Amino acid sequence: MKIRLVIKLAVTLSVILFCVGIGFYGFARLSAADEYGDTDLLDFVPDDCHGLFESDNIDYFMHEFPMAAYASQLDTLQRTGLIDDVLGDLNRYSFSSAHGLSSRMNHLLFSFHSTERPDMIAYFRAGKEGKRQLVDAVRKKHGADFVSKEESYRGEKIEIYPVSPAKYLSVYSKGGVLVASYQKRLIEKVIDARKDGTSLRRNGVFSSVCRSKSANHITIYGRTASLPFLSDGRADCWSEFDIHLNSDVFYLSGSMYAPDSCMQAMSERLAKASSVSVKDSLLVMAGQQRVDSCISRVIASPSHSLFDECVANLSRDASYIMVADMDKAALEPQKYLACLPSFVSRHLNLFRSFILSVQITRVENRFSHIIVFTYKG
């Protein structure tokens, strides 16, 4: 089960990397129909998804990210499948004056439904032209002159477009929401979730972690703990990760929620985490008093390395802290894997130019976390 949780969160991080990469300048700006502006996309998301990617304005980040010193370090993953088709090439059609599109996209979701394959669904609000533009973009990308086929599922219409002999794009629209996937069975799950009232919006744990966001946000949600050892293999918890960009660092902040019956056990696991201290390589410390003492010693030291500065910037009120030089972690992964967030351990080479800092704090009925990547230059 722990391995499966690692895979689940690794999938969601891949989306972060896809979406903050330089290759994502192009982005659809499909305007939502005004009468459907309040439609909740989460009412369409099947409850069994492993993770979500959400943003209200990807374009904002695509202009900010290339200015960062570390931008080229993260532009290494290749885009494939639905993400590439929706986010990569739709841009050149959406900017065309012939389509009369003047408003930026205000909300986008991707949900992920497999730990082994890139099974995903895209959801966005779109006006009357939205579906046609999506289909045109995919057709021109693949050079396919296809004609759609309609199928009915529980009284709802699914349009299917043959992109290639082995690839079909399924599209469903309802109430100003456009849903697309390369797996028709996933579109059927969307229809089931909406009709049966079993969407992710109805999941009590997820609803606790999914809060209103400020403008220009980009967030991933994973059905896993912020650190895998906290959940001990349980899948009934959700974590949010809001992405923040700066010139020399980027970081993920958010919270983790689980049923009340699990929180005490998680607190005990966090408090029992073994302490590790290898100068300028790895630091692990658990317990608020020990964390406070450790940070105080580093601050009082007459000389500071970049590693020490990362330690000093952590909160003395944290319940757990971890700092690791990722270049050294990539050279000797077995010494570090137990201490690293699962998505980081899956992409060690990608983060070699960074020092990773993690802090977790128990705040009432949740765990708050901050995961910082500091670029070493």
C-alpha positions as CSV (number, residue, x, y, z in Angstrom):
1,M,0.0,0.0,0.0
2,K,2.8,2.4,0.8
3,I,4.2,1.9,-2.7
4,R,0.8,2.7,-4.2
5,L,0.6,5.9,-2.2
6,V,4.0,6.9,-3.6
7,I,2.8,6.4,-7.1
8,K,-0.4,8.3,-6.5
9,L,1.4,11.4,-5.3
10,A,4.1,11.1,-7.9
11,V,1.4,11.3,-10.6
12,T,0.1,14.6,-9.1
13,L,3.6,16.1,-8.9
14,S,4.2,15.2,-12.5
15,V,1.3,17.5,-13.2
16,I,3.0,20.3,-11.2
17,L,6.1,19.9,-13.3
18,F,4.2,19.8,-16.5
19,C,2.3,22.9,-15.6
20,V,5.2,25.0,-14.3
21,G,7.5,24.0,-17.1
22,I,8.7,26.5,-19.8
23,G,7.0,24.4,-22.4
24,F,3.5,25.5,-21.1
25,Y,3.4,29.1,-22.4
26,G,0.6,28.1,-24.7
27,F,-2.7,27.8,-22.8
28,A,-6.4,27.8,-23.7
29,R,-8.3,31.0,-22.8
30,L,-11.8,29.6,-23.2
31,S,-14.4,32.1,-21.8
32,A,-17.1,30.7,-19.5
33,A,-20.7,31.4,-20.3
34,D,-21.9,34.0,-17.8
35,E,-25.0,32.0,-16.9
36,Y,-22.9,29.1,-15.8
37,G,-20.3,31.0,-13.9
38,D,-21.2,29.4,-10.6
39,T,-21.2,25.8,-11.7
40,D,-19.1,23.7,-9.4
41,L,-16.6,21.5,-11.4
42,L,-16.1,19.3,-8.4
43,D,-19.7,18.1,-8.8
44,F,-18.5,16.3,-11.9
45,V,-15.4,14.6,-10.4
46,P,-15.7,10.9,-9.6
47,D,-15.0,10.2,-5.9
48,D,-12.5,7.5,-6.6
49,C,-9.9,9.7,-8.2
50,H,-6.3,9.6,-6.8
51,G,-5.5,13.3,-7.3
52,L,-6.5,16.6,-8.7
53,F,-4.8,19.5,-10.4
54,E,-6.7,22.9,-10.1
55,S,-6.0,26.4,-11.2
56,D,-7.9,29.6,-11.8
57,N,-5.3,31.2,-14.1
58,I,-2.4,29.1,-15.5
59,D,-1.4,32.0,-17.7
60,Y,-0.3,34.1,-14.7
61,F,2.2,31.4,-13.7
62,M,3.5,30.9,-17.2
63,H,4.6,34.5,-17.3
64,E,6.1,34.4,-13.8
65,F,7.9,31.1,-13.9
66,P,10.3,31.8,-16.8
67,M,11.8,34.7,-14.8
68,A,12.9,32.3,-12.0
69,A,16.6,31.3,-11.8
70,Y,15.7,27.6,-11.6
71,A,13.2,27.6,-14.6
72,S,15.4,25.5,-16.9
73,Q,16.1,22.9,-14.2
74,L,12.4,21.8,-14.2
75,D,11.7,21.9,-17.9
76,T,12.7,18.2,-18.4
77,L,9.5,16.2,-18.4
78,Q,7.8,15.5,-21.7
79,R,4.1,16.3,-22.1
80,T,1.9,13.5,-23.3
81,G,-1.7,12.6,-23.8
82,L,-4.6,14.7,-22.7
83,I,-2.5,17.3,-20.9
84,D,-0.5,18.0,-24.1
85,D,-3.6,18.2,-26.3
86,V,-5.6,20.4,-24.0
87,L,-2.9,22.7,-22.6
88,G,-0.3,22.6,-25.2
89,D,-1.8,23.3,-28.7
90,L,-5.2,24.7,-27.9
91,N,-3.7,28.2,-27.4
92,R,-3.2,29.1,-31.0
93,Y,-6.8,28.5,-31.8
94,S,-8.2,30.2,-28.6
95,F,-6.4,33.4,-29.4
96,S,-7.8,33.6,-32.9
97,S,-10.0,36.7,-33.3
98,A,-12.3,34.5,-35.4
99,H,-13.4,32.8,-32.2
100,G,-14.1,36.1,-30.4
101,L,-12.4,34.9,-27.2
102,S,-11.4,37.8,-25.0
103,S,-11.6,36.4,-21.4
104,R,-9.0,34.3,-19.8
105,M,-9.9,30.8,-18.6
106,N,-11.1,31.1,-15.0
107,H,-11.0,27.5,-13.8
108,L,-9.5,24.3,-14.8
109,L,-9.4,20.8,-13.3
110,F,-7.6,17.6,-14.1
111,S,-8.5,14.4,-12.2
112,F,-6.3,11.3,-12.1
113,H,-7.7,7.8,-12.0
114,S,-4.9,5.3,-12.2
115,T,-1.7,4.6,-10.3
116,E,-0.2,2.8,-13.3
117,R,-1.5,4.6,-16.5
118,P,-2.0,8.3,-17.4
119,D,-5.8,8.0,-17.1
120,M,-7.1,11.5,-16.6
121,I,-10.1,13.7,-17.1
122,A,-10.1,17.4,-18.0
123,Y,-12.9,19.7,-16.8
124,F,-13.4,23.4,-17.6
125,R,-16.1,25.9,-18.0
126,A,-16.7,26.9,-21.6
127,G,-19.1,28.9,-23.7
128,K,-20.8,27.5,-26.7
129,E,-17.6,27.5,-28.8
130,G,-15.6,25.6,-26.2
131,K,-16.3,22.1,-27.4
132,R,-15.7,22.9,-31.0
133,Q,-12.4,24.6,-30.3
134,L,-11.2,21.6,-28.2
135,V,-12.1,19.2,-31.0
136,D,-10.5,21.5,-33.7
137,A,-7.3,21.7,-31.7
138,V,-7.0,18.0,-31.3
139,R,-7.9,17.4,-34.9
140,K,-5.2,19.8,-36.2
141,K,-2.6,18.4,-33.8
142,H,-3.1,14.9,-34.9
143,G,-3.9,15.6,-38.6
144,A,-7.1,13.6,-38.1
145,D,-10.1,14.4,-40.3
146,F,-12.6,12.6,-38.1
147,V,-16.4,12.6,-37.7
148,S,-17.8,12.2,-34.2
149,K,-19.9,9.3,-33.1
150,E,-22.6,9.8,-30.4
151,E,-23.3,7.3,-27.7
152,S,-25.8,7.4,-24.9
153,Y,-25.2,6.6,-21.3
154,R,-27.9,6.9,-18.7
155,G,-29.7,9.3,-20.9
156,E,-26.7,11.6,-21.5
157,K,-24.9,12.1,-24.7
158,I,-21.2,11.3,-25.1
159,E,-19.4,12.4,-28.3
160,I,-16.5,10.2,-29.4
161,Y,-13.9,11.4,-31.9
162,P,-11.4,8.9,-33.4
163,V,-8.0,10.6,-33.2
164,S,-6.2,7.5,-34.4
165,P,-7.0,3.8,-34.9
166,A,-6.2,3.2,-31.2
167,K,-7.1,6.6,-29.7
168,Y,-10.5,8.1,-29.1
169,L,-11.4,11.4,-27.4
170,S,-14.6,11.3,-25.5
171,V,-16.4,14.6,-24.8
172,Y,-19.3,15.4,-22.5
173,S,-20.9,18.8,-21.8
174,K,-23.5,19.8,-19.3
175,G,-24.5,23.1,-17.7
176,G,-21.7,25.1,-19.2
177,V,-19.1,22.5,-18.1
178,L,-17.0,20.6,-20.7
179,V,-15.4,17.3,-19.8
180,A,-12.9,15.4,-21.9
181,S,-11.0,12.2,-21.6
182,Y,-9.3,9.6,-23.8
183,Q,-11.1,6.9,-21.8
184,K,-14.9,6.7,-22.4
185,R,-15.4,4.7,-19.2
186,L,-14.1,7.7,-17.2
187,I,-16.7,10.0,-18.8
188,E,-19.3,7.4,-17.7
189,K,-17.9,7.8,-14.2
190,V,-18.4,11.5,-14.5
191,I,-22.0,11.0,-15.4
192,D,-22.5,8.6,-12.6
193,A,-21.0,11.0,-10.1
194,R,-23.2,13.9,-11.2
195,K,-26.5,11.8,-11.4
196,D,-26.0,9.8,-8.2
197,G,-24.6,12.6,-6.0
198,T,-21.4,10.7,-5.4
199,S,-18.9,13.2,-6.7
200,L,-15.7,14.2,-4.9
201,R,-17.5,17.3,-3.6
202,R,-19.5,15.0,-1.3
203,N,-16.4,13.4,0.2
204,G,-16.2,14.8,3.8
205,V,-12.4,14.5,4.1
206,F,-11.7,16.1,0.7
207,S,-14.2,18.9,1.5
208,S,-12.2,19.7,4.6
209,V,-9.0,20.1,2.7
210,C,-10.5,21.9,-0.4
211,R,-10.9,25.5,0.7
212,S,-11.5,28.7,-1.2
213,K,-8.4,30.1,-2.8
214,S,-7.1,33.6,-3.5
215,A,-6.8,34.7,-7.1
216,N,-4.1,33.3,-9.4
217,H,-3.7,30.0,-7.6
218,I,-2.5,26.6,-8.7
219,T,-3.1,23.7,-6.4
220,I,-2.8,19.9,-6.4
221,Y,-4.7,17.5,-4.2
222,G,-3.5,14.0,-3.5
223,R,-5.2,11.1,-1.8
224,T,-2.2,10.6,0.4
225,A,-0.3,12.1,3.4
226,S,2.2,14.9,3.0
227,L,4.8,12.3,4.1
228,P,3.9,8.7,3.4
229,F,4.9,7.4,6.9
230,L,2.2,9.5,8.5
231,S,-0.6,7.6,6.9
232,D,0.9,4.1,7.5
233,G,-0.6,2.9,4.2
234,R,-4.1,4.3,4.8
235,A,-5.8,5.8,1.8
236,D,-8.5,7.8,3.7
237,C,-6.7,11.1,3.9
238,W,-6.2,14.0,1.5
239,S,-3.4,16.6,1.2
240,E,-3.4,20.0,-0.6
241,F,-0.4,21.6,-2.1
242,D,-0.6,25.3,-3.2
243,I,2.3,26.2,-5.5
244,H,4.2,29.5,-4.9
245,L,6.9,30.8,-7.1
246,N,9.8,33.1,-6.3
247,S,13.1,34.1,-7.9
248,D,15.3,31.5,-6.1
249,V,12.8,29.2,-4.4
250,F,9.4,27.6,-5.1
251,Y,7.4,26.0,-2.4
252,L,4.2,24.0,-1.7
253,S,2.1,24.9,1.2
254,G,-1.2,23.4,2.5
255,S,-2.8,21.0,4.9
256,M,-3.5,17.3,5.3
257,Y,-6.8,16.0,6.6
258,A,-7.8,12.5,7.7
259,P,-10.8,11.1,9.7
260,D,-10.6,12.0,13.4
261,S,-9.8,8.4,14.2
262,C,-6.5,8.6,12.3
263,M,-5.2,11.9,13.5
264,Q,-3.9,10.8,16.9
265,A,-2.0,7.9,15.3
266,M,-0.5,10.3,12.9
267,S,0.6,12.6,15.7
268,E,2.3,9.7,17.4
269,R,4.2,8.6,14.3
270,L,5.3,12.2,13.7
271,A,6.6,12.5,17.3
272,K,8.5,9.2,17.1
273,A,10.4,10.0,13.9
274,S,14.1,9.3,14.4
275,S,16.4,12.3,14.5
276,V,19.2,12.5,11.9
277,S,21.9,15.1,11.5
278,V,24.6,15.0,8.8
279,K,26.3,18.3,8.3
280,D,25.2,20.1,5.1
281,S,23.5,16.9,3.9
282,L,20.5,15.8,5.9
283,L,18.7,17.0,9.0
284,V,15.6,15.4,10.5
285,M,14.1,16.5,13.8
286,A,10.8,15.8,15.5
287,G,9.1,17.3,18.5
288,Q,8.5,21.0,18.9
289,Q,11.0,21.5,21.7
290,R,13.8,19.7,19.8
291,V,13.0,21.6,16.7
292,D,13.1,24.9,18.5
293,S,16.5,24.0,20.1
294,C,17.9,22.8,16.8
295,I,17.0,26.0,14.9
296,S,18.2,28.2,17.7
297,R,21.6,26.5,17.6
298,V,21.9,27.0,13.8
299,I,20.9,30.7,14.1
300,A,23.5,31.3,16.9
301,S,26.3,29.7,14.8
302,P,28.8,32.3,13.6
303,S,28.9,31.0,10.0
304,H,26.1,29.8,7.8
305,S,26.1,27.6,4.7
306,L,23.1,27.7,2.4
307,F,22.0,24.5,4.1
308,D,22.1,26.2,7.5
309,E,20.1,29.1,6.1
310,C,17.4,26.7,5.0
311,V,17.3,25.3,8.5
312,A,17.2,28.8,10.1
313,N,14.2,29.7,7.9
314,L,12.0,27.0,9.3
315,S,9.5,27.6,12.0
316,R,10.5,26.9,15.6
317,D,6.9,25.9,16.3
318,A,7.0,23.1,13.8
319,S,6.3,19.5,15.0
320,Y,8.7,18.1,12.4
321,I,11.4,19.4,10.1
322,M,13.6,17.9,7.4
323,V,16.3,19.5,5.3
324,A,18.2,17.6,2.6
325,D,20.7,18.5,-0.1
326,M,19.1,16.8,-3.1
327,D,22.4,16.4,-5.0
328,K,23.7,14.2,-2.2
329,A,20.4,12.4,-1.9
330,A,20.6,11.5,-5.5
331,L,24.1,10.0,-5.0
332,E,23.1,7.9,-2.0
333,P,19.3,7.6,-2.3
334,Q,18.9,4.7,0.2
335,K,20.1,7.0,3.0
336,Y,17.4,9.6,2.3
337,L,14.3,7.9,0.9
338,A,12.7,7.3,4.3
339,C,12.9,11.1,5.0
340,L,11.7,12.4,1.6
341,P,8.2,13.2,0.4
342,S,7.2,10.5,-2.0
343,F,7.0,12.6,-5.1
344,V,10.5,13.9,-4.5
345,S,11.9,10.3,-4.1
346,R,10.4,9.5,-7.5
347,H,12.3,12.4,-9.2
348,L,15.6,12.6,-7.3
349,N,17.6,13.7,-10.4
350,L,15.1,16.4,-11.3
351,F,15.7,18.1,-7.9
352,R,19.5,17.8,-7.7
353,S,20.0,21.5,-8.0
354,F,17.9,22.2,-4.9
355,I,18.0,22.0,-1.1
356,L,14.7,20.6,0.1
357,S,13.1,21.8,3.3
358,V,10.0,20.3,4.9
359,Q,8.1,21.4,8.0
360,I,4.9,19.9,9.4
361,T,2.9,21.5,12.2
362,R,-0.2,20.1,14.0
363,V,-2.8,22.8,14.0
364,E,-6.0,21.8,15.8
365,N,-7.6,19.0,13.6
366,R,-5.1,19.1,10.8
367,F,-1.5,19.0,9.8
368,S,-0.1,22.0,8.1
369,H,2.9,21.5,5.8
370,I,5.4,23.6,3.8
371,I,7.7,22.0,1.3
372,V,10.4,24.4,0.0
373,F,12.8,23.9,-2.9
374,T,15.8,26.4,-2.6
375,Y,17.9,26.7,-5.8
376,K,21.6,26.3,-5.2
377,G,22.6,28.1,-8.4
